[in-house]
Amino acid sequence: MLARPARVPERIWRWSKRNPVLASLWTALAVLLAVLTVGSLLSNQRLQTQNRRAVQAEKTAVAARNEAVETCVPLTWWERTLCAAPRGRDTASRRSH
């Protein structure tokens, strides 16, 4: 009678029957690594979404501030001083006199 060679899954199964404690530890480690991998991927996706939103909000805020400064609608006390200051070529001619 000829015996066929045992395949890898069968050898692993037999080894786990002979060493149940080690097999349990290896299984727990594999499950832990799988959970950490999935958790990391989901967390990364969430952080990328939040980062995109923050960048967009910053662009919107900068555009609103630039528009407000251009139309001279003061948002803060220091922008009031910017609105009160003369603009354009007139400031250069005033400094030279």
C-alpha positions as MATLAB code, in Angstrom:
seq = 'MLARPARVPERIWRWSKRNPVLASLWTALAVLLAVLTVGSLLSNQRLQTQNRRAVQAEKTAVAARNEAVETCVPLTWWERTLCAAPRGRDTASRRSH';
ca = [
       0.000    0.000    0.000;
       1.331    3.439   -0.952;
       0.729    6.448    1.330;
       0.319    9.869   -0.161;
       2.410   12.701    1.300;
       0.584   14.810    3.863;
      -0.312   18.276    2.624;
       0.450   21.471    4.571;
      -3.037   21.962    6.069;
      -3.063   18.358    7.252;
       0.385   18.714    8.844;
      -0.695   21.916   10.584;
      -3.832   20.189   11.857;
      -1.821   17.282   13.246;
       0.726   19.612   14.830;
      -2.067   21.611   16.491;
      -3.525   18.387   17.914;
      -0.122   17.488   19.392;
       0.552   21.041   20.701;
      -2.807   22.658   21.572;
      -1.342   25.431   23.765;
       1.099   26.634   21.127;
      -1.553   26.318   18.438;
      -3.896   28.506   20.514;
      -1.195   31.120   21.010;
      -0.371   31.217   17.297;
      -4.067   31.479   16.446;
      -4.550   34.322   18.925;
      -1.539   36.115   17.470;
      -2.867   35.739   13.932;
      -6.298   37.054   14.962;
      -4.703   39.979   16.807;
      -2.615   40.916   13.774;
      -5.675   40.730   11.519;
      -7.705   42.950   13.868;
      -4.863   45.471   14.148;
      -4.455   45.582   10.376;
      -8.152   46.176    9.743;
      -8.317   48.747   12.560;
      -5.312   50.607   11.203;
      -6.766   50.726    7.706;
     -10.111   52.037    8.968;
      -8.426   54.606   11.196;
      -6.237   55.757    8.323;
      -9.272   56.198    6.097;
     -11.066   58.224    8.774;
      -8.019   60.435    9.354;
      -7.611   61.081    5.622;
     -11.259   62.136    5.407;
     -10.853   64.494    8.374;
      -7.659   65.900    6.876;
      -9.384   66.595    3.547;
     -12.206   68.381    5.362;
      -9.750   70.439    7.431;
      -7.778   71.484    4.352;
     -10.981   72.480    2.568;
     -12.180   74.439    5.612;
      -8.835   76.225    5.799;
      -8.996   77.147    2.108;
     -12.533   78.466    2.587;
     -11.489   80.486    5.647;
      -8.471   81.970    3.871;
     -10.604   82.895    0.862;
     -13.221   84.523    3.119;
     -10.547   86.443    5.009;
      -8.907   87.638    1.798;
     -12.258   88.741    0.441;
     -13.075   90.536    3.670;
      -9.737   92.347    3.670;
     -10.154   93.294    0.008;
     -13.607   94.727    0.639;
     -12.350   96.247    3.893;
     -14.808   94.538    6.197;
     -12.779   94.275    9.396;
     -12.983   90.895   11.105;
     -10.563   91.584   13.950;
      -8.975   94.604   15.584;
      -5.781   94.283   13.574;
      -7.727   94.086   10.306;
      -9.384   97.377   11.226;
      -5.939   98.986   11.150;
      -5.332   97.420    7.742;
      -8.576   98.891    6.440;
      -7.709  102.310    7.849;
      -4.260  102.342    6.202;
      -4.002  103.934    2.758;
      -3.590  101.562   -0.174;
      -1.998  101.472   -3.574;
       0.488  103.824   -5.185;
      -0.604  106.730   -3.012;
       1.257  105.301   -0.008;
       4.587  105.376   -1.891;
       4.116  109.002   -2.927;
       3.130  110.024    0.618;
       6.280  108.457    2.088;
       8.585  110.345   -0.261;
       7.223  113.779    0.785;
];
